[in-house]
Amino acid sequence: MPQPLHSADPVPSLEELARIRGIMDRSQRFLSLSGLSGVAAGVVALATAFIAHAWLGSFGVQGDDPYSPLQAPGRDGALLWDRVVTLLLLGVASATIAITSAWWFTWRRARRTGQHMWDGAATRMMLHLMVPLVVGGLFCLALLAHGLPGLVAPATLVFYGLALVNASKFTLEEVRWLGMSQLAIGLFATFFPGHGLLCWALGFGVLHIGYGTLMYLRHEQR
């Protein structure tokens, strides 16, 4: 049975209450995310989109559909798998560089602030992040298997947005808004798949740079 506070008990100061709240937040949420990791991921995404656009253009882009070079003409839209595999390898390389840079910037920030890089909150955040990402990756492979490459870029945005919203409860609040923005752009691109690559660059590139800059100024420049 809880004991009532004695009138003589000292009243915690505002600084003590803020410190206690900070300790509780760190135990429940992963707060070492670095804004610079978002900026780096955005730069890598923009470079990847530029390379993909230039490479697809070398095969002759038809109108506003950047995916037409992936399908053989006169064969009912059959995929040219060598070109699909090239794009997949480009995507894997981009993701590897972005994840590596995110890990390095976050590790550097955690070391500077004296926090653990990996704890229970980080584990919970990664689990809630990875489930939608893995499902989204398999869903995109299914789209390719059914000859629908034009929906892959919108699908990556939608599932990435779901992953961020799902994981945001275990990290900084700004991640939720980044996820909601990715969802909005992904849904727009789903209805207008001819602009998929442009929306992909906007979501993974421009939004990440804006989000990372805001995070850096708000949480790392104090």
SEMAR-26658 format. One record per residue (C-alpha): residue number from 1; residue in three letters; x, y, z. Coordinates in Angstrom, 1 decimal, decimal comma. Layout:
   seq   type       c1       c2       c3
   NUM    Ala        X        Y        Z
...
//
This chain:
   seq   type       c1       c2       c3
     1    Met      0,0      0,0      0,0
     2    Pro      1,6      3,3     -1,0
     3    Gln      2,6      5,6      1,8
     4    Pro      1,3      9,2      1,8
     5    Leu      3,9     11,9      1,4
     6    His      4,9     13,5      4,7
     7    Ser      4,5     17,3      4,8
     8    Ala      8,2     17,5      5,7
     9    Asp      9,3     15,6      2,5
    10    Pro     11,4     17,9      0,2
    11    Val      9,6     19,0     -2,9
    12    Pro     11,5     18,0     -6,1
    13    Ser     12,8     21,0     -8,1
    14    Leu     12,0     21,6    -11,7
    15    Glu     15,5     20,5    -12,7
    16    Glu     15,1     17,2    -10,7
    17    Leu     11,8     16,6    -12,4
    18    Ala     13,3     17,2    -15,8
    19    Arg     16,2     14,9    -15,0
    20    Ile     13,8     12,1    -13,9
    21    Arg     11,7     12,6    -17,0
    22    Gly     14,8     12,4    -19,2
    23    Ile     15,9      9,1    -17,5
    24    Met     12,4      7,6    -18,1
    25    Asp     12,4      8,7    -21,7
    26    Arg     15,8      7,2    -22,3
    27    Ser     14,7      3,9    -20,8
    28    Gln     11,6      3,7    -23,0
    29    Arg     12,7      5,4    -26,3
    30    Phe     15,8      5,4    -28,4
    31    Leu     17,0      9,0    -28,4
    32    Ser     20,4      8,8    -30,0
    33    Leu     19,3      9,0    -33,6
    34    Ser     21,5     11,6    -35,4
    35    Gly     20,1     14,1    -37,7
    36    Leu     23,2     13,9    -39,8
    37    Ser     22,3     10,3    -40,6
    38    Gly     19,1     11,5    -42,2
    39    Val     21,0     14,1    -44,3
    40    Ala     23,4     11,5    -45,5
    41    Ala     20,6      9,1    -46,4
    42    Gly     18,9     11,9    -48,3
    43    Val     22,0     12,7    -50,3
    44    Val     22,6      9,0    -51,1
    45    Ala     18,9      8,7    -52,3
    46    Leu     19,1     11,8    -54,5
    47    Ala     22,4     10,4    -56,1
    48    Thr     20,7      7,0    -56,6
    49    Ala     17,6      8,6    -58,2
    50    Phe     19,8     10,6    -60,6
    51    Ile     21,9      7,6    -61,6
    52    Ala     18,7      5,5    -62,1
    53    His     17,1      8,2    -64,2
    54    Ala     20,2      8,7    -66,4
    55    Trp     20,6      5,0    -66,8
    56    Leu     16,9      4,4    -67,7
    57    Gly     17,1      7,4    -70,1
    58    Ser     20,0      5,8    -72,0
    59    Phe     17,4      3,2    -73,2
    60    Gly     15,0      5,9    -74,3
    61    Val     12,3      7,0    -71,8
    62    Gln      8,9      7,1    -73,3
    63    Gly      6,9     10,2    -72,2
    64    Asp      6,7     10,4    -68,4
    65    Asp      7,0      6,7    -67,8
    66    Pro     10,6      5,9    -66,6
    67    Tyr      9,8      2,2    -66,3
    68    Ser      9,2      1,6    -70,0
    69    Pro     12,9      0,6    -70,6
    70    Leu     12,3     -2,3    -68,2
    71    Gln      9,7     -3,9    -70,4
    72    Ala     10,3     -5,4    -73,9
    73    Pro      8,2     -3,8    -76,6
    74    Gly      5,8     -6,1    -78,4
    75    Arg      5,9     -8,8    -75,8
    76    Asp      2,9     -7,8    -73,7
    77    Gly      5,1     -5,9    -71,3
    78    Ala      7,4     -8,8    -70,4
    79    Leu     10,2     -7,6    -68,1
    80    Leu     13,8     -7,3    -69,2
    81    Trp     15,2     -9,0    -66,1
    82    Asp     18,8     -8,0    -66,7
    83    Arg     17,7     -4,3    -66,4
    84    Val     15,5     -5,1    -63,4
    85    Val     18,4     -6,8    -61,6
    86    Thr     20,7     -3,8    -62,3
    87    Leu     18,2     -1,5    -60,7
    88    Leu     17,8     -3,9    -57,7
    89    Leu     21,6     -4,0    -57,2
    90    Leu     21,7     -0,2    -57,4
    91    Gly     19,0     -0,1    -54,7
    92    Val     20,8     -2,5    -52,5
    93    Ala     24,1     -0,5    -52,8
    94    Ser     22,2      2,7    -52,0
    95    Ala     20,5      1,1    -48,9
    96    Thr     23,8     -0,3    -47,7
    97    Ile     25,6      3,1    -47,9
    98    Ala     22,6      4,9    -46,2
    99    Ile     22,4      2,3    -43,4
   100    Thr     26,2      2,3    -42,8
   101    Ser     26,3      6,1    -42,6
   102    Ala     23,2      6,2    -40,3
   103    Trp     24,9      3,7    -38,0
   104    Trp     28,2      5,7    -37,9
   105    Phe     26,6      9,1    -37,2
   106    Thr     24,3      7,6    -34,5
   107    Trp     27,2      5,7    -32,9
   108    Arg     29,2      9,0    -32,9
   109    Arg     26,4     10,9    -31,2
   110    Ala     25,8      8,1    -28,6
   111    Arg     29,5      8,2    -27,7
   112    Arg     29,5     12,0    -27,3
   113    Thr     26,4     12,0    -25,1
   114    Gly     27,6      9,0    -23,1
   115    Gln     24,6      6,8    -24,0
   116    His     24,4      3,2    -25,0
   117    Met     24,2      2,6    -28,8
   118    Trp     22,1     -0,5    -28,3
   119    Asp     19,6     -1,0    -25,5
   120    Gly     16,1     -2,3    -24,9
   121    Ala     14,5      0,7    -26,6
   122    Ala     16,7      0,4    -29,7
   123    Thr     15,8     -3,3    -29,9
   124    Arg     12,0     -2,6    -29,7
   125    Met     12,4      0,3    -32,3
   126    Met     14,2     -2,0    -34,8
   127    Leu     11,7     -4,8    -34,4
   128    His      8,8     -2,4    -35,1
   129    Leu     10,8     -0,9    -38,0
   130    Met     11,8     -4,1    -39,7
   131    Val      8,5     -5,9    -39,9
   132    Pro      6,9     -3,5    -42,4
   133    Leu     10,2     -3,2    -44,2
   134    Val     10,6     -6,9    -44,7
   135    Val      7,0     -7,3    -45,8
   136    Gly      7,3     -4,4    -48,1
   137    Gly     10,4     -5,8    -49,7
   138    Leu      8,7     -9,1    -50,4
   139    Phe      5,6     -7,3    -51,7
   140    Cys      7,8     -5,3    -54,2
   141    Leu      9,3     -8,6    -55,4
   142    Ala      5,8     -9,9    -56,0
   143    Leu      5,0     -6,7    -58,0
   144    Leu      8,0     -7,4    -60,2
   145    Ala      7,1    -11,1    -60,6
   146    His      3,7    -10,0    -61,9
   147    Gly      5,2     -7,5    -64,3
   148    Leu      4,3     -4,3    -62,4
   149    Pro      7,6     -2,4    -62,0
   150    Gly      5,8      1,0    -62,1
   151    Leu      4,3      0,3    -58,7
   152    Val      7,6     -0,6    -57,0
   153    Ala      8,7      3,0    -56,2
   154    Pro      5,3      3,9    -54,7
   155    Ala      5,2      0,7    -52,7
   156    Thr      8,7      1,3    -51,2
   157    Leu      7,5      4,8    -50,0
   158    Val      4,3      3,4    -48,5
   159    Phe      5,9      0,5    -46,6
   160    Tyr      8,8      2,7    -45,4
   161    Gly      6,3      5,3    -44,2
   162    Leu      4,4      2,5    -42,3
   163    Ala      7,7      1,3    -40,8
   164    Leu      8,6      4,8    -39,5
   165    Val      5,1      5,4    -38,0
   166    Asn      5,2      2,0    -36,4
   167    Ala      8,7      2,5    -34,9
   168    Ser      8,1      6,2    -33,9
   169    Lys      6,6      5,3    -30,5
   170    Phe     10,1      4,1    -29,4
   171    Thr     12,1      7,1    -30,6
   172    Leu     11,8     10,8    -31,4
   173    Glu      8,4     12,3    -32,3
   174    Glu      9,7     13,8    -35,5
   175    Val     10,1     10,3    -37,0
   176    Arg      6,3      9,9    -36,9
   177    Trp      5,8     13,0    -39,1
   178    Leu      8,5     11,8    -41,5
   179    Gly      6,6      8,6    -41,8
   180    Met      3,3     10,3    -42,4
   181    Ser      4,9     12,4    -45,1
   182    Gln      6,4      9,3    -46,8
   183    Leu      2,9      7,7    -46,7
   184    Ala      1,3     10,8    -48,4
   185    Ile      3,9     10,9    -51,2
   186    Gly      3,7      7,1    -51,7
   187    Leu     -0,1      7,2    -52,0
   188    Phe      0,2     10,0    -54,5
   189    Ala      2,7      8,1    -56,5
   190    Thr      0,4      5,0    -56,4
   191    Phe     -2,3      6,9    -58,3
   192    Phe      0,3      8,5    -60,6
   193    Pro      2,9      5,8    -61,2
   194    Gly      4,5      7,7    -64,1
   195    His      5,9     10,1    -61,5
   196    Gly      7,2      7,2    -59,3
   197    Leu     10,9      8,0    -59,6
   198    Leu     10,4     11,7    -59,0
   199    Cys      8,3     10,9    -55,9
   200    Trp     10,9      8,4    -54,7
   201    Ala     13,6     11,2    -54,9
   202    Leu     11,3     13,6    -53,1
   203    Gly     10,5     11,1    -50,3
   204    Phe     13,8      9,4    -49,7
   205    Gly     16,0     12,3    -50,8
   206    Val     14,5     15,8    -50,1
   207    Leu     12,4     14,8    -47,0
   208    His     15,3     13,0    -45,4
   209    Ile     17,6     16,0    -45,9
   210    Gly     14,9     18,3    -44,4
   211    Tyr     14,1     16,0    -41,5
   212    Gly     17,8     15,4    -40,7
   213    Thr     18,6     19,1    -40,8
   214    Leu     15,7     19,9    -38,5
   215    Met     16,7     17,1    -36,1
   216    Tyr     20,3     18,3    -36,0
   217    Leu     19,4     21,9    -35,3
   218    Arg     16,7     20,9    -32,7
   219    His     18,5     18,2    -30,7
   220    Glu     22,3     18,3    -31,5
   221    Gln     23,0     22,0    -31,4
   222    Arg     22,1     22,6    -27,8
//
